[in-house]
Amino acid sequence: MRSGDAVLLRTGYGRVRHEAGTASGFTQAGWHASCLPWLHEHGVALIGADTPQNVQPWGPTTC
């Protein structure tokens, strides 16, 4: 990885939702604020994910 790269997070949420037929009861993983120092240190220019850009429900998780 180099400065200016994009980092994409694949959580598998779409597959679980497809297999279960619903999203109820499944929390969505995503980027947590504790990831910011790492992203900054590596000069990441863009983040993306297959879910919203934040964990749901909000909680004390880490990268």
Stockholm file with secondary structure:
# STOCKHOLM 1.0

chainA/1-63         MRSGDAVLLRTGYGRVRHEAGTASGFTQAGWHASCLPWLHEHGVALIGADTPQNVQPWGPTTC
#=GR chainA/1-63 SS CCTTCEEEECCCHHHHHHHHSSCTTCCBCCCCGGGHHHHHHTTCCEEEESSCSSCBSCCSCCC
#=GC SS_cons        CCTTCEEEECCCHHHHHHHHSSCTTCCBCCCCGGGHHHHHHTTCCEEEESSCSSCBSCCSCCC
//
